Amino acid sequence: MKAPKDKYQERKNKYGKLAEKQERYCSIIGYLRLAVFLIGLAISIVLYKYKFYYLCISSVLCTVILFFYVVYMHRRIWKNTRYSRVLHKINEDCLKRFNEDWKSFNDMGEEFIDQQHNYSFDLDIFGRSSLFQWINTAITFLGRQRLKEVLIERPNSSQEILVRQAAVKELVKKLSWRQRFQAEALMIGKESENPEKIFQWLESNYNDILNPAVIALTRILPIITILLGVSYLIGIVKYNIPLLMIFIQVILLISGKSKINPTLKLAERFAEDINAYRNMLKHIETQAFSSEYLLMLKDKLYSKEHISASEQIKRFSRIADSVSGRYNAFYAVLNLILMLDYWYAIELEKWKSKYGYSFRTWLETIGELEYLSSLSVVGHDNPEWVMPKIYEGNPRILAENVGHPLLGGKRVCNDIIIKEPETTILITGSNMSGKSTFLRTVGINLVMAYAGAPVCAEDFSCTLMEIYTSMRVSDNLEKSISSFYAELLKIKSIVKASERGERVFFLLDEIFKGTNSADRHSGATILIKQLSKAGNLGMVSTHDLELGALEKEKEAHLRNYHFTEFYKDNKIYFDYKLKSGISDTRNAVFLMRLAGISIE
């Protein structure tokens, strides 16, 4: 079985060569198009000159038909070329993940950064070098939104996670389908546009025009007008009678213009956007799925009459194409006789009333599959990672060889057990020894577990908890908030959540670092005991070695761990391996000396 990296390289080469071949075909057909025009023109001129008029007309017709066929072929091959280029780029980006060059990806989800969120800012969920930047393959607005939601919102139940996991496991094996699905989204070229305006239009109804009396009137009047026109031509009635009918129809067209015109214009405006999603929907409809969640999503794309979403959009496109012909010179004449504006408006409103509300569901389904595909990339690229086990009952986190998923080859893995009776882990250690990184390691893997993705571990099990962190705190000059007070606000939110009865998993980095050592020690002692009493789980990193004495106090429910360093040839080294007990080393003075600060 080929390694993921080899698959990507093979596919990148395949689509690169295919795109080059198709580009050559495009060039050849471009020249052929010019040749057809010039040769056809030359033959037609010669035939006309020698007065072979019928042959000349035939030559012109053949030239026009052949010319437009060549144009059609050119557009088709150009589209295939673009599609191949997109697939080439997708596999190129997949290789960048392996080469740890994913930080160059443009989509970092920066607009989702929220420093006030319970954990997303502290755990690097969005922004540069973030989890979102690493895993995201969603292109559409709703797909990106849905991925954001699953990364910052705890699921309602463990069953919800298990359903997601089954879908992700299935999509892991569908590399070709996932990449083509992403390619279809990239072909749209409107990846960040919010479709809410389209939803609002499709979900609004111009009910007056669907009145049976209006429909009957606009169908019968043109028939009567045509029959009277024919009657005039054969001498049965005078010309003023059909003219009177046309005049009546003109009055109706003018009176309905204020409501009909906006409907038709919006249909033209949104037609391209609506039709753009058709290929993505068709790509879902034609794929055989087996997992419960994917089958449920696919089922949402069919009406009660079992008409697929892509076919429903195709019907809309036919109406919209007809509407776009309103600027044709013949349309005005035909409209006076047939009342085409009413016909098209009625057909549009019929379609909207029947399928308009479904379009939101269709795009939400696309978004669901985009976020699941993003999570599937994690499983496909890291087959050695494990799907976490989600348990009910008392809170716990059990992890074997868990590492930070964003560190690549630099990661160091550790084991961790957090469960009753020791529900709080206190981590001590020197500067730069890995305390903060390990807190983020556990936190970000828990986020991935709740999202339904594989985690960076050999074994991982947990229960559902609300994640809260206090790690990155800074002054807010605009609100006149100091970093210490900002930390207090974060910790207050954790305490409040615990008091509300939420099952909390907290990560506190260098707790109360903005105050003096005595206050820091007493404050941290009280907080740890308070949170432990509530039956929560948590991890606390600190330089305050005296906090380690809490391990002896039964009500603290605490266990000590530490990171350490060693020195060689006047250099400092870290192994980033978690060890039991309190740290017995310090390196601040050594690091100051390395920085050039003279220490007596």
C-alpha positions in Angstrom: 0.0 0.0 0.0 1.4 3.4 -1.0 2.2 6.0 1.6 0.1 9.1 1.6 3.0 11.3 0.4 3.7 8.9 -2.5 0.0 9.1 -3.5 0.0 12.9 -3.5 3.3 13.0 -5.6 1.9 10.5 -8.1 -1.4 12.5 -8.4 0.4 15.8 -8.7 2.5 14.5 -11.5 -0.5 12.9 -13.2 -2.6 16.1 -13.2 0.4 18.3 -14.1 1.1 16.2 -17.2 -2.6 16.1 -18.1 -2.9 19.9 -17.8 0.1 20.4 -20.1 -1.4 17.9 -22.6 -4.8 19.7 -22.5 -3.1 23.1 -22.9 -1.4 21.9 -26.1 -4.8 20.7 -27.4 -6.2 24.1 -26.6 -3.5 25.8 -28.6 -4.1 23.4 -31.6 -7.9 23.9 -31.5 -7.3 27.7 -31.2 -5.4 27.6 -34.5 -8.0 25.2 -35.9 -10.8 27.7 -35.1 -8.9 30.4 -37.0 -8.3 28.1 -39.9 -12.0 27.1 -40.1 -13.0 30.7 -40.3 -10.4 31.7 -42.9 -10.8 28.7 -45.1 -14.6 28.8 -44.9 -14.6 32.5 -45.7 -12.2 31.9 -48.7 -14.3 29.1 -50.1 -17.5 31.1 -49.7 -16.0 34.1 -51.5 -14.8 32.0 -54.4 -18.2 30.3 -54.8 -19.9 33.7 -54.7 -17.5 35.1 -57.3 -18.2 32.2 -59.7 -22.0 32.6 -59.0 -22.5 29.3 -57.2 -24.9 31.0 -54.9 -26.5 27.8 -53.4 -23.1 26.3 -52.8 -22.0 29.6 -51.3 -24.9 29.6 -48.9 -24.2 26.0 -48.0 -20.5 26.8 -47.5 -21.4 29.7 -45.1 -23.7 27.5 -43.1 -21.2 24.7 -42.9 -18.5 27.1 -41.8 -20.7 28.7 -39.1 -21.7 25.2 -37.7 -18.1 23.9 -37.8 -16.8 27.1 -36.3 -19.2 27.0 -33.3 -18.5 23.3 -32.8 -14.7 24.1 -32.6 -15.4 26.9 -30.2 -17.5 24.5 -28.0 -14.6 22.0 -28.1 -12.1 24.7 -27.2 -14.2 25.8 -24.2 -14.7 22.3 -23.0 -10.9 21.4 -23.2 -10.0 24.7 -21.5 -12.4 23.9 -18.7 -10.8 20.4 -18.3 -7.4 22.1 -18.3 -8.4 24.4 -15.5 -9.9 21.4 -13.6 -6.6 19.5 -14.0 -4.6 22.5 -12.8 -6.8 22.8 -9.7 -6.3 19.1 -8.9 -2.5 19.6 -9.4 -2.6 22.5 -6.9 -4.6 20.5 -4.4 -2.0 17.7 -4.4 0.8 20.2 -4.2 -0.8 21.6 -1.1 -1.1 18.1 0.4 2.6 17.6 -0.2 3.2 20.9 1.6 1.5 19.4 4.7 4.0 16.6 4.7 7.0 18.9 4.2 5.7 21.1 7.1 5.2 24.0 4.7 1.5 24.3 5.4 2.1 27.6 7.2 2.3 29.2 3.8 -1.4 28.5 3.1 -3.4 31.7 2.7 -6.6 30.6 4.5 -5.7 30.9 8.2 -9.3 31.6 9.4 -8.1 35.0 10.8 -11.7 36.3 10.9 -12.6 33.6 13.4 -10.0 34.7 16.0 -11.8 35.6 19.3 -9.6 36.4 22.2 -12.6 36.1 24.5 -13.5 32.6 23.5 -13.1 29.9 26.2 -10.0 28.3 24.5 -9.6 29.0 20.8 -7.1 31.8 21.1 -4.9 30.1 23.7 -4.9 26.8 21.8 -4.1 28.3 18.3 -7.3 27.1 16.7 -7.4 30.0 14.2 -4.8 32.4 12.8 -1.2 31.9 11.6 0.3 28.5 12.4 -3.1 27.3 13.6 -5.1 24.1 13.6 -7.5 25.7 11.0 -4.7 26.7 8.7 -3.3 23.1 8.8 -6.4 21.1 8.3 -8.9 23.3 6.3 -9.8 22.2 2.8 -13.3 23.8 2.9 -13.8 26.4 0.2 -17.4 27.6 0.4 -18.6 30.1 3.0 -20.7 27.6 4.9 -18.1 24.9 4.8 -15.5 27.2 6.5 -18.2 28.3 9.0 -19.1 24.7 9.8 -15.4 23.8 10.4 -15.1 26.8 12.7 -18.2 25.7 14.6 -17.0 22.1 15.3 -13.6 23.4 16.4 -15.1 25.8 19.0 -18.3 24.2 20.1 -18.6 21.1 22.3 -20.9 18.5 20.7 -24.2 17.7 22.5 -23.4 14.0 23.1 -20.8 11.3 22.7 -23.0 9.7 20.1 -22.7 12.8 17.9 -18.9 12.4 18.0 -19.1 8.7 17.1 -21.4 9.5 14.1 -18.8 12.0 12.9 -16.0 9.6 13.4 -17.7 7.0 11.2 -18.1 9.5 8.5 -14.5 10.7 8.7 -13.2 7.1 8.7 -15.2 6.5 5.4 -14.0 9.7 3.8 -10.3 8.9 4.7 -10.5 6.1 2.1 -12.1 8.3 -0.6 -9.1 10.4 -1.5 -10.1 10.8 -5.2 -13.7 11.8 -4.3 -12.5 14.3 -1.7 -10.1 16.0 -4.0 -12.6 16.2 -6.8 -15.2 17.6 -4.4 -12.7 20.3 -3.4 -11.8 20.9 -7.0 -15.5 21.5 -7.9 -15.6 24.1 -5.1 -12.5 25.8 -6.4 -14.0 25.9 -9.9 -16.8 28.0 -8.5 -14.4 30.9 -7.8 -16.7 32.4 -5.1 -15.3 30.7 -2.1 -15.8 33.4 0.5 -19.2 34.9 -0.5 -22.0 34.7 2.0 -25.0 33.2 0.2 -27.5 34.7 2.7 -28.9 37.2 0.1 -29.6 34.2 -2.2 -31.3 32.4 0.6 -33.4 35.4 1.5 -34.6 35.8 -2.2 -35.3 32.1 -2.6 -37.2 31.9 0.7 -39.4 35.0 -0.1 -42.5 34.5 -2.1 -44.4 36.7 -4.5 -47.7 35.0 -3.8 -50.0 37.3 -5.8 -48.6 36.0 -9.1 -49.4 32.4 -8.1 -53.1 33.2 -7.6 -55.0 30.7 -9.8 -57.0 33.5 -11.4 -53.7 35.3 -12.4 -52.2 32.1 -13.8 -55.4 31.4 -15.8 -55.7 34.9 -17.1 -52.1 35.1 -18.3 -52.4 31.7 -20.0 -55.8 32.3 -21.7 -55.3 35.9 -22.9 -52.3 35.2 -25.2 -54.2 32.2 -26.7 -57.2 34.5 -27.4 -54.9 37.2 -28.9 -53.2 34.7 -31.2 -56.6 33.2 -32.4 -57.9 36.7 -33.1 -54.8 37.6 -34.9 -55.2 34.5 -37.1 -58.9 35.4 -37.6 -57.9 38.8 -38.8 -55.4 37.4 -41.3 -58.1 35.1 -42.8 -60.6 38.0 -42.9 -63.0 36.9 -40.1 -62.5 39.9 -37.8 -61.2 43.5 -38.1 -57.6 44.4 -37.1 -58.8 46.6 -34.2 -60.0 43.5 -32.2 -56.6 41.8 -31.9 -55.0 45.2 -31.3 -57.4 45.7 -28.4 -56.3 42.4 -26.9 -52.7 43.4 -27.2 -53.5 46.8 -25.6 -55.1 45.0 -22.6 -52.0 42.7 -22.3 -49.8 45.8 -22.4 -51.8 47.4 -19.5 -51.4 44.1 -17.5 -47.6 44.0 -18.2 -47.2 47.6 -17.1 -49.3 47.2 -14.0 -47.3 44.1 -12.9 -43.9 45.5 -13.9 -43.1 46.9 -10.4 -43.2 43.4 -8.9 -42.3 41.2 -11.8 -39.2 43.1 -12.9 -37.3 42.8 -9.5 -38.1 39.0 -9.5 -36.7 38.5 -13.0 -33.7 40.7 -12.4 -32.8 38.8 -9.2 -33.2 35.5 -11.0 -30.6 36.8 -13.6 -28.3 38.1 -10.8 -28.3 34.9 -8.8 -28.5 32.3 -11.6 -24.8 31.9 -12.0 -24.2 31.6 -8.2 -27.0 29.0 -7.8 -25.9 27.0 -10.8 -22.3 27.0 -9.6 -23.1 24.6 -6.8 -24.7 22.1 -9.1 -21.6 20.2 -9.8 -20.7 19.9 -6.1 -24.2 18.6 -5.4 -24.0 16.1 -8.3 -20.6 14.9 -7.0 -22.3 14.0 -3.7 -25.4 12.5 -5.4 -23.4 10.1 -7.6 -21.2 8.8 -4.7 -22.1 5.6 -2.8 -21.7 6.1 1.0 -22.1 3.6 3.8 -21.9 5.5 7.1 -25.1 6.6 8.7 -24.2 10.4 8.7 -23.1 10.5 5.1 -26.2 8.6 4.0 -28.4 11.1 5.9 -26.6 14.1 4.3 -27.0 12.6 0.8 -30.7 12.0 1.5 -31.2 15.7 2.2 -30.4 16.3 -1.5 -33.6 14.6 -2.8 -37.1 15.9 -2.8 -40.2 13.9 -1.8 -40.6 12.9 -5.4 -36.9 11.8 -5.3 -35.7 14.5 -7.6 -32.1 15.3 -6.9 -30.9 18.8 -5.9 -28.7 19.0 -9.1 -31.7 18.2 -11.3 -33.8 20.8 -9.4 -31.1 23.4 -10.0 -31.0 22.4 -13.6 -34.7 23.2 -13.9 -34.1 26.6 -12.3 -31.2 27.3 -14.7 -33.5 26.7 -17.7 -35.9 29.3 -16.5 -33.1 31.7 -15.7 -31.6 31.2 -19.2 -35.0 32.1 -20.7 -35.2 35.2 -18.5 -31.8 36.3 -19.7 -33.2 36.5 -23.2 -35.3 39.5 -22.2 -32.7 41.8 -23.8 -33.1 40.1 -27.2 -34.6 42.3 -29.9 -37.5 39.9 -30.6 -38.4 39.5 -26.9 -40.3 42.8 -26.7 -42.6 41.8 -29.6 -43.1 38.3 -28.3 -43.8 39.7 -24.8 -46.6 41.9 -26.1 -48.3 38.8 -27.6 -47.4 36.0 -25.2 -47.0 38.0 -21.9 -43.6 36.2 -21.4 -42.8 38.3 -18.3 -45.7 36.8 -16.5 -44.9 33.2 -17.7 -41.3 33.4 -16.5 -42.2 35.1 -13.2 -44.9 32.4 -12.5 -42.4 29.6 -13.3 -39.8 31.2 -11.0 -42.2 31.6 -8.2 -43.5 28.0 -8.6 -39.9 26.8 -8.4 -39.1 29.0 -5.4 -42.2 27.9 -3.5 -41.4 24.2 -4.1 -37.6 24.2 -3.8 -36.5 27.6 -2.6 -36.2 26.6 1.1 -34.3 23.5 0.1 -31.4 25.5 -1.3 -30.2 26.5 2.2 -30.2 22.8 3.1 -28.3 21.9 0.0 -25.5 24.3 0.7 -25.4 23.4 4.4 -25.0 19.8 3.2 -22.1 20.8 1.1 -20.6 22.6 4.1 -21.0 19.5 6.3 -19.1 17.4 3.7 -16.4 20.0 3.4 -15.7 20.1 7.1 -15.8 16.3 7.3 -13.4 16.1 4.3 -11.0 18.5 6.2 -11.0 16.2 9.2 -10.4 13.2 6.9 -7.2 14.8 5.6 -5.8 14.4 9.2 -6.7 10.6 9.2 -5.4 10.0 5.7 -2.1 11.8 6.2 -1.5 10.3 9.6 -2.6 6.7 9.5 -0.7 5.9 12.7 -2.9 8.4 14.7 -5.9 7.0 16.6 -9.6 7.7 16.7 -10.3 8.7 20.4 -12.7 6.7 22.5 -15.5 8.8 24.0 -16.8 7.6 27.4 -19.7 8.5 29.6 -19.4 8.6 33.4 -16.8 10.3 35.6 -14.5 12.8 33.8 -11.2 11.5 32.6 -8.5 11.9 30.0 -6.2 8.9 29.2 -3.5 9.4 26.6 -0.6 7.3 25.4 2.2 8.9 23.5 0.2 12.1 22.9 1.9 14.8 20.9 1.2 18.2 19.5 -0.3 17.7 16.0 1.1 21.0 14.6 4.7 20.4 15.6 5.5 17.7 12.9 8.9 16.1 13.2 9.8 18.3 16.2 7.1 16.9 18.5 7.9 14.9 21.6 5.2 12.6 22.8 4.2 11.8 26.4 1.7 9.7 28.4 -0.9 11.4 30.6 -3.7 10.2 32.9 -6.1 12.6 34.5 -9.0 11.0 36.4 -10.3 10.6 39.9 -8.9 10.8 42.5 -6.1 13.0 41.1 -8.2 15.3 39.0 -5.7 18.1 38.7 -2.2 17.9 37.2 0.4 20.4 38.4 3.4 20.7 36.1 6.5 22.4 37.2 9.8 23.0 35.4 12.3 25.5 34.2 11.8 28.1 31.5 11.4 26.7 27.9 11.2 23.1 29.3 7.8 22.4 27.6 5.1 23.1 30.2 3.0 25.4 28.1 3.4 23.3 25.0 2.2 20.2 26.8 -0.9 22.0 28.1 -1.7 23.0 24.5 -0.9 19.4 23.4 -3.6 18.0 25.6 -6.1 20.8 24.9 -5.8 20.8 21.1 -6.1 17.0 20.9 -9.2 17.2 23.0 -10.6 19.8 20.5 -9.9 17.4 17.6 -11.4 14.5 19.5 -14.7 16.5 20.0 -14.7 17.5 16.3 -14.6 13.9 15.3 -11.0 13.8 14.0 -8.2 11.4 14.7 -5.8 12.6 17.4 -2.0 12.7 17.6 -1.6 9.7 20.0 -1.2 5.9 20.1 -4.3 5.7 22.4 -6.7 8.4 23.6 -9.9 8.3 25.6 -11.9 11.0 27.2 -15.3 12.2 28.4 -17.3 15.2 27.3 -16.2 18.4 29.1 -16.3 22.1 28.5 -12.7 23.3 27.8 -11.5 26.5 29.4 -8.0 28.0 29.3 -6.1 30.9 30.8 -2.8 30.9 29.0 -2.3 34.0 26.8 -3.3 37.1 28.6 -2.2 40.7 27.8 -3.1 44.3 28.6 -6.1 45.8 26.8 -5.3 49.5 26.6 -8.6 50.3 24.9 -10.6 48.9 27.8 -7.9 49.9 30.4 -7.5 46.3 31.5 -4.1 45.1 32.8 -2.8 41.6 32.0 -3.4 40.5 35.6 -7.0 41.7 35.6 -7.5 40.0 32.2 -6.3 36.8 33.7 -8.7 37.2 36.6 -11.6 37.6 34.1 -10.6 34.4 32.4 -10.4 32.5 35.7 -13.7 34.0 36.8 -15.4 32.5 33.7 -14.0 29.1 34.6 -15.2 29.4 38.2 -18.7 30.5 37.0 -18.9 27.6 34.6 -18.1 25.2 37.4 -20.7 26.8 39.7 -23.3 26.4 36.9 -22.7 22.7 37.1 -20.7 22.4 33.8 -18.1 19.6 33.7 -15.0 21.7 33.1 -11.5 20.8 31.8 -9.2 23.8 32.6 -5.7 24.7 31.4 -4.0 27.3 33.5 -0.5 28.4 32.4 1.7 30.2 35.0 -1.3 30.9 37.2 -1.5 34.4 38.7 1.8 35.4 37.2 0.9 39.1 37.3 1.2 39.5 41.1 3.7 38.9 43.9 4.8 35.4 44.9 2.8 35.4 48.2 -0.5 36.4 46.6 0.2 34.1 43.7 0.7 31.1 45.9 -2.3 31.7 48.2 -4.6 32.5 45.2 -3.5 29.5 43.2 -3.9 27.2 46.3 -7.5 28.4 46.9 -8.4 28.2 43.2 -7.0 24.7 42.7 -8.9 23.4 45.7 -12.1 25.1 44.6 -12.0 23.7 41.1 -11.0 20.2 42.4 -14.0 20.1 44.7 -16.4 20.5 41.8 -15.2 17.3 40.2 -13.6 18.9 37.2 -10.3 18.0 35.5 -7.5 20.4 34.9 -3.8 21.0 34.2 -1.8 23.9 35.8 1.7 24.9 34.9 3.7 27.0 37.4 7.1 28.1 38.6 5.8 28.1 42.1 7.4 24.9 43.4 5.7 25.3 46.7 2.3 24.5 45.1 3.6 21.0 44.8 2.9 20.5 48.5 -0.9 20.4 47.6 -0.3 16.8 46.5 -0.3 15.8 50.2 -3.6 17.6 50.8 -6.5 15.2 50.1 -9.0 17.9 49.2 -6.7 19.2 46.4 -7.0 16.0 44.3 -3.6 16.9 42.8 -0.7 15.1 41.3 2.8 16.5 40.5 4.6 16.2 37.2 7.6 18.2 35.8 9.8 18.8 32.9 13.6 19.1 33.2 16.7 20.0 31.3 20.4 19.0 31.2 23.6 20.8 30.4 26.5 19.9 28.1 29.4 21.9 26.9 27.9 25.0 28.5 24.7 24.6 26.5 21.2 23.8 27.7 19.2 20.9 26.4 15.6 19.8 26.9 14.2 16.3 26.4 10.5 17.5 26.8 9.6 14.3 28.6 7.1 14.4 31.3 8.2 13.0 34.7 6.5 12.4 38.0 7.2 14.7 40.9 8.2 18.3 41.4 11.0 19.9 39.4 14.3 20.3 41.2 16.1 22.4 38.5 16.2 26.1 37.6 17.6 27.7 34.5 16.7 31.4 34.7 20.2 32.5 35.7 21.8 30.4 33.0 19.5 31.8 30.3 20.2 35.3 31.4 23.9 34.7 31.0 23.2 33.3 27.5 21.3 36.5 26.7 24.4 38.5 27.7 23.1 39.7 31.0 25.9 39.8 33.6 25.0 38.0 36.7 27.2 38.3 39.8 
